[in-house]
């Protein structure tokens, strides 16, 4: 392997094995909600773009997930996505 490939592989390995740092939420700034629903569970992450050292940085605020309930397993794709949004917005309360 070339030196560039070794460096790229090491960078990728470091990125995959290091947990992202959570930002402290700034309630004056808008939040971004990313959701994912599957046949096994639902999950969401809240992100924000904050200015750190005069540089805009998008970072995670929190990650949440849970298994779906037996009755929810019958939901269609759109219903699962709606469930995920509703649950994610209710969960922090």
DSSP file (Angstrom, degrees, kcal/mol; ACC not computed):
  #  RESIDUE AA STRUCTURE BP1 BP2  ACC     N-H-->O    O-->H-N    N-H-->O    O-->H-N    TCO  KAPPA ALPHA  PHI   PSI    X-CA   Y-CA   Z-CA
    1    1 A X              0   0    0      0, 0.0     2,-0.1     0, 0.0     0, 0.0   0.000 360.0 360.0 360.0 147.6    0.0    0.0    0.0
    2    2 A X     >  -     0   0    0      1,-0.1     4,-2.1     4,-0.0     5,-0.2  -0.344 360.0-109.0 -78.5 165.7    1.1    3.5   -0.7
    3    3 A X  H  > S+     0   0    0      1,-0.2     4,-2.4     2,-0.2     5,-0.2   0.888 119.3  53.8 -62.1 -40.4    1.6    6.1    2.1
    4    4 A X  H  > S+     0   0    0      1,-0.2     4,-2.4     2,-0.2    -1,-0.2   0.896 109.1  48.2 -62.6 -40.1   -1.5    8.0    1.1
    5    5 A X  H  > S+     0   0    0      2,-0.2     4,-2.6     1,-0.2    -1,-0.2   0.883 110.3  51.1 -69.2 -37.7   -3.6    4.8    1.3
    6    6 A X  H  X S+     0   0    0     -4,-2.1     4,-2.3     2,-0.2    -2,-0.2   0.920 111.7  47.6 -64.3 -43.1   -2.2    3.9    4.7
    7    7 A X  H  X S+     0   0    0     -4,-2.4     4,-2.4     2,-0.2    -2,-0.2   0.910 112.6  49.2 -63.5 -42.4   -3.0    7.5    6.0
    8    8 A X  H  X S+     0   0    0     -4,-2.4     4,-2.4     2,-0.2    -2,-0.2   0.907 111.6  48.9 -64.5 -41.7   -6.5    7.3    4.5
    9    9 A X  H  X S+     0   0    0     -4,-2.6     4,-2.6     2,-0.2    -2,-0.2   0.905 111.9  48.5 -64.6 -41.8   -7.1    3.9    6.1
   10   10 A X  H  X S+     0   0    0     -4,-2.3     4,-2.3     2,-0.2    -2,-0.2   0.894 111.0  50.6 -65.9 -39.6   -5.9    5.1    9.5
   11   11 A X  H  X S+     0   0    0     -4,-2.4     4,-2.4     2,-0.2    -2,-0.2   0.923 112.5  47.0 -62.0 -44.5   -8.1    8.2    9.2
   12   12 A X  H  X S+     0   0    0     -4,-2.4     4,-2.2     2,-0.2    -2,-0.2   0.917 111.4  50.7 -64.0 -44.0  -11.1    6.0    8.4
   13   13 A X  H  X S+     0   0    0     -4,-2.6     4,-1.2     1,-0.2    -1,-0.2   0.910 111.6  48.1 -60.0 -43.2  -10.3    3.6   11.2
   14   14 A X  H  X S+     0   0    0     -4,-2.3     4,-0.7     1,-0.2     3,-0.3   0.908 111.5  50.1 -64.3 -42.8  -10.1    6.5   13.7
   15   15 A X  H  < S+     0   0    0     -4,-2.4     3,-0.4     1,-0.2    -2,-0.2   0.868 112.1  47.6 -65.1 -36.7  -13.3    8.1   12.5
   16   16 A X  H  < S+     0   0    0     -4,-2.2    -1,-0.2     1,-0.2    -2,-0.2   0.704 116.0  42.8 -78.8 -19.6  -15.2    4.8   12.8
   17   17 A X  H  < S+     0   0    0     -4,-1.2     2,-0.5    -3,-0.3    -1,-0.2   0.389  98.1  82.3-108.6   3.3  -13.9    4.0   16.3
   18   18 A X  S  < S-     0   0    0     -4,-0.7     2,-0.1    -3,-0.4     3,-0.1  -0.935  76.3-129.6-112.0 127.0  -14.2    7.4   17.9
   19   19 A X        -     0   0    0     -2,-0.5     2,-0.1     1,-0.1    -2,-0.1  -0.470  31.0-108.4 -70.8 141.9  -17.6    8.6   19.3
   20   20 A X        -     0   0    0     -2,-0.1     2,-0.3     1,-0.1    -1,-0.1  -0.439  33.7-112.1 -69.2 145.3  -18.7   12.0   18.1
   21   21 A X        -     0   0    0     -2,-0.1    39,-0.4    -3,-0.1     2,-0.3  -0.607  29.5-127.6 -77.1 135.0  -18.6   14.8   20.7
   22   22 A X        -     0   0    0     -2,-0.3    39,-0.2    37,-0.1     2,-0.2  -0.660  18.2-136.2 -84.4 137.2  -22.0   16.0   21.7
   23   23 A X        -     0   0    0     37,-3.1     2,-0.5    -2,-0.3    -1,-0.0  -0.585  21.8-110.9 -85.5 153.3  -22.6   19.8   21.6
   24   24 A X        -     0   0    0     -2,-0.2    37,-0.0     1,-0.1    -1,-0.0  -0.753  44.9-110.0 -80.2 126.1  -24.4   21.6   24.3
   25   25 A X        -     0   0    0     -2,-0.5     2,-0.6    36,-0.1    -1,-0.1  -0.308  22.0-152.6 -64.5 139.0  -27.7   22.7   22.9
   26   26 A X    >   -     0   0    0      4,-0.1     3,-2.0     1,-0.1    -1,-0.1  -0.942   3.3-159.0-108.4 107.6  -28.3   26.4   22.2
   27   27 A X  T 3  S+     0   0    0     -2,-0.6    -1,-0.1     1,-0.3     4,-0.1   0.585  87.7  64.7 -68.0  -9.3  -32.0   27.0   22.5
   28   28 A X  T 3  S+     0   0    0      2,-0.1    -1,-0.3    -3,-0.0     2,-0.3   0.632  95.2  71.2 -84.3 -14.5  -31.8   30.2   20.5
   29   29 A X  S <  S-     0   0    0     -3,-2.0     2,-0.1     1,-0.1    21,-0.1  -0.705  90.8-103.1-102.8 152.7  -30.6   28.2   17.4
   30   30 A X        -     0   0    0     -2,-0.3    19,-0.5    19,-0.1     2,-0.3  -0.358  33.1-134.4 -70.6 154.7  -32.7   25.9   15.2
   31   31 A X        -     0   0    0     17,-0.1     2,-0.4    -4,-0.1    17,-0.2  -0.769   4.3-143.4-106.1 153.7  -32.4   22.2   15.5
   32   32 A X  E     -A   47   0A   0     15,-2.8    15,-2.9    -2,-0.3     2,-0.5  -0.976  14.0-155.7-115.1 131.9  -32.0   19.6   12.7
   33   33 A X  E     -A   46   0A   0     -2,-0.4     2,-0.5    13,-0.2    13,-0.2  -0.940   8.2-172.1-112.5 121.7  -33.8   16.2   13.2
   34   34 A X  E     -A   45   0A   0     11,-2.7    11,-2.4    -2,-0.5     2,-0.3  -0.949  13.1-174.7-109.2 131.6  -32.6   13.1   11.4
   35   35 A X  E     -A   44   0A   0     -2,-0.5     2,-0.3     9,-0.2     9,-0.2  -0.863  13.8-173.6-125.6 159.7  -34.7   10.0   11.8
   36   36 A X  E     -A   43   0A   0      7,-2.2     7,-2.4    -2,-0.3     2,-0.4  -0.957   2.9-173.5-151.2 134.3  -34.5    6.4   10.7
   37   37 A X  E     +A   42   0A   0     -2,-0.3     2,-0.2     5,-0.2     5,-0.2  -0.989  11.1 163.7-129.8 138.5  -37.1    3.7   11.0
   38   38 A X        -     0   0    0      3,-2.6    30,-0.0    -2,-0.4    -2,-0.0  -0.772  55.2 -87.2-137.6-176.2  -36.7    0.0   10.2
   39   39 A X  S    S+     0   0    0     -2,-0.2     3,-0.1     1,-0.2    29,-0.1   0.637 125.7  40.1 -70.1 -13.6  -38.5   -3.3   10.9
   40   40 A X  S    S-     0   0    0      1,-0.3    28,-1.8    27,-0.1     2,-0.3   0.744 123.0 -20.7-106.3 -31.3  -36.6   -3.6   14.2
   41   41 A X  E     - B   0  67A   0     26,-0.3    -3,-2.6     2,-0.0     2,-0.3  -0.971  49.9-117.6-166.1 175.7  -36.5   -0.1   15.7
   42   42 A X  E     +AB  37  66A   0     24,-2.6    24,-2.3    -2,-0.3     2,-0.3  -0.938  28.5 176.8-127.5 152.5  -36.7    3.6   15.3
   43   43 A X  E     -AB  36  65A   0     -7,-2.4    -7,-2.2    -2,-0.3     2,-0.3  -0.987   8.0-173.3-153.1 160.0  -34.0    6.2   16.0
   44   44 A X  E     -AB  35  64A   0     20,-2.7    20,-2.7    -2,-0.3     2,-0.4  -0.990   7.9-158.7-151.8 155.3  -33.3    9.9   15.8
   45   45 A X  E     -AB  34  63A   0    -11,-2.4   -11,-2.7    -2,-0.3     2,-0.5  -0.998  11.7-145.8-138.2 138.2  -30.5   12.4   16.2
   46   46 A X  E     -AB  33  62A   0     16,-2.1    15,-3.9    -2,-0.4    16,-1.1  -0.876  22.9-178.1-101.6 132.9  -30.8   16.1   16.9
   47   47 A X  E     -AB  32  60A   0    -15,-2.9   -15,-2.8    -2,-0.5     2,-0.3  -0.863   8.9-169.0-126.5 160.6  -28.1   18.3   15.4
   48   48 A X  E     - B   0  59A   0     11,-2.0    11,-2.4    -2,-0.3     2,-0.7  -0.991  23.0-130.0-145.7 149.2  -27.3   22.0   15.5
   49   49 A X  E     + B   0  58A   0    -19,-0.5     2,-0.3    -2,-0.3     9,-0.3  -0.913  38.2 174.7 -97.9 116.9  -25.0   24.3   13.6
   50   50 A X  E     - B   0  57A   0      7,-2.7     7,-3.3    -2,-0.7     2,-0.7  -0.881  34.6-115.6-121.6 154.0  -23.0   26.3   16.1
   51   51 A X  E     + B   0  56A   0     -2,-0.3     2,-0.5     5,-0.2     5,-0.2  -0.810  35.6 177.0 -90.9 116.6  -20.2   28.8   15.7
   52   52 A X  E >  S- B   0  55A   0      3,-2.7     3,-1.2    -2,-0.7    -2,-0.0  -0.980  73.3 -14.3-123.9 118.3  -17.1   27.5   17.4
   53   53 A X  T 3  S-     0   0    0     -2,-0.5    -1,-0.2     1,-0.2     3,-0.1   0.906 128.2 -56.5  54.2  45.2  -13.9   29.6   17.0
   54   54 A X  T 3  S+     0   0    0      1,-0.2     2,-0.4    -3,-0.1    -1,-0.2   0.656 118.4 111.5  63.1  19.1  -15.6   31.7   14.3
   55   55 A X  E <  S-B   52   0A   0     -3,-1.2    -3,-2.7     2,-0.0     2,-0.4  -0.987  71.6-124.1-122.8 126.1  -16.2   28.5   12.3
   56   56 A X  E     -B   51   0A   0     -2,-0.4     2,-0.4    -5,-0.2    -5,-0.2  -0.557  34.6-175.4 -69.9 125.3  -19.8   27.1   11.7
   57   57 A X  E     -B   50   0A   0     -7,-3.3    -7,-2.7    -2,-0.4     2,-0.6  -0.984  18.6-150.3-126.5 123.7  -19.8   23.5   12.9
   58   58 A X  E     +B   49   0A   0     -2,-0.4     2,-0.3    -9,-0.3    -9,-0.2  -0.834  32.8 161.4 -91.3 126.3  -22.7   21.1   12.7
   59   59 A X  E     -B   48   0A   0    -11,-2.4   -11,-2.0    -2,-0.6     2,-0.2  -0.952  40.2 -92.6-142.6 161.4  -22.6   18.6   15.5
   60   60 A X  E     -B   47   0A   0    -39,-0.4   -37,-3.1    -2,-0.3   -13,-0.3  -0.470  22.5-174.1 -76.1 144.2  -24.9   16.2   17.3
   61   61 A X  E    S-     0   0A   0    -15,-3.9     2,-0.3     1,-0.4   -14,-0.2   0.786  70.3 -19.6 -98.2 -46.4  -26.9   17.2   20.4
   62   62 A X  E     -B   46   0A   0    -16,-1.1   -16,-2.1   -40,-0.1    -1,-0.4  -0.989  50.4-142.7-159.6 159.4  -28.3   13.8   21.3
   63   63 A X  E     +B   45   0A   0     -2,-0.3     2,-0.3   -18,-0.2   -18,-0.2  -0.987  22.2 177.0-124.2 135.5  -29.0   10.3   19.9
   64   64 A X  E     +B   44   0A   0    -20,-2.7   -20,-2.7    -2,-0.4     2,-0.3  -0.985   4.9 159.9-137.7 150.0  -32.1    8.3   20.8
   65   65 A X  E     +B   43   0A   0     -2,-0.3     2,-0.3   -22,-0.2   -22,-0.2  -0.986   8.3 177.6-160.3 161.9  -33.5    4.9   19.7
   66   66 A X  E     -B   42   0A   0    -24,-2.3   -24,-2.6    -2,-0.3     2,-0.1  -0.978  35.3 -96.7-160.8 160.6  -35.8    2.1   20.7
   67   67 A X  E     -B   41   0A   0     -2,-0.3   -26,-0.3   -26,-0.2     2,-0.2  -0.483  46.3-109.2 -74.4 151.9  -37.2   -1.2   19.5
   68   68 A X        -     0   0    0    -28,-1.8     2,-0.1    -2,-0.1    -1,-0.1  -0.538  31.3-115.3 -81.1 153.6  -40.6   -1.1   17.9
   69   69 A X    >>  -     0   0    0     -2,-0.2     4,-1.1     1,-0.1     3,-0.7  -0.474  28.7-106.6 -82.9 157.7  -43.5   -2.6   19.7
   70   70 A X  G >4 S+     0   0    0      1,-0.3     3,-0.5     2,-0.2     4,-0.3   0.865 121.1  50.5 -55.2 -38.3  -45.3   -5.7   18.2
   71   71 A X  G >4 S+     0   0    0      1,-0.2     3,-0.9     2,-0.2    -1,-0.3   0.830 106.6  55.4 -69.8 -29.6  -48.3   -3.6   17.1
   72   72 A X  G X4 S+     0   0    0     -3,-0.7     3,-1.8     1,-0.2    -1,-0.2   0.695  88.6  77.6 -74.6 -18.8  -46.1   -1.1   15.4
   73   73 A X  G << S+     0   0    0     -4,-1.1    -1,-0.2    -3,-0.5    -2,-0.2   0.716  89.3  57.7 -64.0 -19.3  -44.5   -3.9   13.3
   74   74 A X  G <  S+     0   0    0     -3,-0.9    -1,-0.3    -4,-0.3    -2,-0.2   0.539  82.9 113.0 -87.3  -7.2  -47.6   -3.8   11.1
   75   75 A X    <   -     0   0    0     -3,-1.8     2,-0.1    -4,-0.1    -3,-0.0  -0.294  67.2-121.7 -66.2 148.7  -47.2   -0.1   10.2
   76   76 A X     >  -     0   0    0      1,-0.1     4,-2.4     4,-0.0     5,-0.2  -0.243  35.2 -92.4 -78.0 176.8  -46.3    0.9    6.7
   77   77 A X  H  > S+     0   0    0      1,-0.2     4,-2.1     2,-0.2     5,-0.2   0.916 125.5  46.3 -60.9 -46.7  -43.2    2.8    5.8
   78   78 A X  H  > S+     0   0    0      1,-0.2     4,-2.3     2,-0.2    -1,-0.2   0.894 112.5  50.8 -64.7 -39.7  -44.9    6.3    6.0
   79   79 A X  H  > S+     0   0    0      1,-0.2     4,-2.7     2,-0.2    -1,-0.2   0.888 109.1  51.5 -65.4 -38.3  -46.5    5.4    9.3
   80   80 A X  H  X S+     0   0    0     -4,-2.4     4,-2.4     2,-0.2    -2,-0.2   0.906 109.8  49.3 -64.7 -41.1  -43.2    4.3   10.7
   81   81 A X  H  X S+     0   0    0     -4,-2.1     4,-2.2     2,-0.2    -2,-0.2   0.912 112.5  47.6 -64.5 -41.9  -41.5    7.6    9.6
   82   82 A X  H  X S+     0   0    0     -4,-2.3     4,-2.8     2,-0.2     5,-0.2   0.914 111.0  51.5 -64.3 -42.5  -44.4    9.6   11.2
   83   83 A X  H  X S+     0   0    0     -4,-2.7     4,-3.1     1,-0.2     5,-0.3   0.915 109.2  51.4 -58.1 -43.2  -44.1    7.5   14.4
   84   84 A X  H  X S+     0   0    0     -4,-2.4     4,-2.5     2,-0.2    -2,-0.2   0.914 111.5  46.0 -62.7 -44.4  -40.4    8.2   14.5
   85   85 A X  H  X S+     0   0    0     -4,-2.2     4,-2.1     2,-0.2     5,-0.2   0.951 115.4  46.2 -63.2 -49.3  -40.9   11.9   14.2
   86   86 A X  H  X S+     0   0    0     -4,-2.8     4,-1.7     1,-0.2    -2,-0.2   0.934 115.2  46.4 -59.6 -48.0  -43.6   12.0   16.8
   87   87 A X  H  X S+     0   0    0     -4,-3.1     4,-2.6    -5,-0.2    -1,-0.2   0.905 111.3  51.9 -62.6 -42.5  -41.7    9.8   19.2
   88   88 A X  H  X S+     0   0    0     -4,-2.5     4,-0.8    -5,-0.3    -1,-0.2   0.877 111.7  46.2 -64.1 -37.2  -38.5   11.8   18.8
   89   89 A X  H  < S+     0   0    0     -4,-2.1    -1,-0.2    -5,-0.2    -2,-0.2   0.789 118.3  42.2 -77.2 -26.2  -40.2   15.1   19.5
   90   90 A X  H >< S+     0   0    0     -4,-1.7     3,-1.2    -5,-0.2    -2,-0.2   0.791  99.9  74.0 -85.5 -30.4  -42.0   13.7   22.5
   91   91 A X  H 3< S+     0   0    0     -4,-2.6    -2,-0.1     1,-0.3    -3,-0.1   0.874  89.4  54.5 -56.5 -48.5  -39.0   11.8   24.0
   92   92 A X  T 3<        0   0    0     -4,-0.8    -1,-0.3     1,-0.3    -2,-0.1   0.740 360.0 360.0 -62.9 -19.6  -36.9   14.7   25.3
   93   93 A X    <         0   0    0     -3,-1.2    -1,-0.3    -4,-0.2    -2,-0.2   0.489 360.0 360.0 -78.1 360.0  -39.9   15.9   27.4
